[in-house]
Amino acid sequence: MTTSMDAAGWTTAARIYNSAVASWAIAAAWEIGALDELEAAGVLDSDDYALSNGLNPPATLAMFRALSSAGVVHRDGTKITPTDSFQELRQTASLFHWLVRGSAELFRQMPSVLREENRVGDFYRRDPAAIARACKDISTFCYDPWFWRAMDGLDFDVRAVADLGCGSGERLVQILRRYPAARGIGVDIAAESLAVAAQDAAAAGLADRLTFTVGDMLELAPRPEYAEVDVLTCFMAGHDFWPREQAVRALARLREVFPNVRRFLIGDATRSVDVPDTELRVFTLGFEVGHDLMGDFLPTARDWESVFEPAGWRLRHTHRIDMVANEVIFELDRI
Ligand SMILES: C[S@@+](CC[C@H](N)C(=O)[O-])C[C@H]1O[C@@H](n2cnc3c(N)ncnc32)[C@H](O)[C@@H]1O
């Protein structure tokens, strides 16, 4: 029989358990702006920070304690300072947000989601607005430098861009800032995300050039405004085209729905190949386990490369980014 005497030796359990608690604290501290404020100030008093931000002081100290337990900050009473690991966690905080704010309900329901009998209809829930918020930040370090390299390589004037699975709409905002004469169309299946995207676009002064439509990118029908689109983008959403036959059909359909597209940029995480379970980078495990729970097929980069030609698209170039989840950007044009 196990006795309480053993508890001091349960260091593996403590490390895993405390990391789980710290994951929630990282996502929370990022969302409320505490990580930014600590970086800017170099030191914070937890009670002062709580009082000046309308937060409960003991609860706020508990959040910093969880961060301290995982080595993200040093804590001396209520005095909080960054550790050497702080920058790494601050940069990757949106990956934690994706997991514990955006996908929490899916992971919470794991026992039920595993059962075959439950895997029908809408058998899981996630928070699309939280995922859109996380992805807006994830994009800045996982895709944007390579995305802009691809855009800078365009040899034509951009008149209209459509972004499929646009989420927060941030990519379109950035593109329209770069191309002041261009118009943008954002398509997403989640109305909650588009409501936030429309507000952000209006705040950016782009309401007259940027429109958002609720729609399924697999089932789009031609529209007059789609015929004007010359650049099509799809970031962190392309795996929803899969499995293979459906992807070929959907990509071929997009070729017809957007008949004048000259460049199609698809950026997405891809399934890891032959990485030992104990050597996975941050995010890869959450991303792959999450999609397996949802029953989503996650293509490898090689799987992707096999569908373009049958769907009528030529692969001009593959950017192999390989940051946290084997990200790639494919540059396509019409065959
Ligand atoms: C991970 S987020 C990425 C958001 C955005 N592209 C970005 O780069 O930040 C994926 C988005 O794809 C949307 N999505 C998923 N399946 C879709 C579908 N079949 N049609 C349209 N949007 C879809 C989701 O609602 C979500 O906003």
The ligand as a Gaussian input file, in Angstrom:
#p B3LYP/6-31G(d) Opt

LIG

0 1
 C       -5.837000      28.355000     -36.197000
 S       -6.929000      29.564000     -36.744000
 C       -5.924000      30.577000     -37.804000
 C       -6.487000      31.951000     -38.018000
 C       -5.716000      32.845000     -39.003000
 N       -5.634000      32.278000     -40.333000
 C       -4.339000      33.215000     -38.525000
 O       -3.380000      33.006000     -39.307000
 O       -4.192000      33.729000     -37.416000
 C       -7.867000      28.615000     -37.925000
 C       -9.056000      29.344000     -38.446000
 O       -9.652000      28.597000     -39.509000
 C      -11.054000      28.649000     -39.366000
 N      -11.626000      27.497000     -40.090000
 C      -11.495000      26.187000     -39.801000
 N      -12.152000      25.432000     -40.706000
 C      -12.684000      26.287000     -41.608000
 C      -13.481000      26.127000     -42.782000
 N      -13.818000      24.913000     -43.200000
 N      -13.833000      27.226000     -43.464000
 C      -13.493000      28.464000     -43.027000
 N      -12.761000      28.682000     -41.911000
 C      -12.356000      27.614000     -41.218000
 C      -11.262000      28.629000     -37.872000
 O      -12.534000      29.124000     -37.500000
 C      -10.126000      29.519000     -37.387000
 O      -10.481000      30.878000     -37.344000

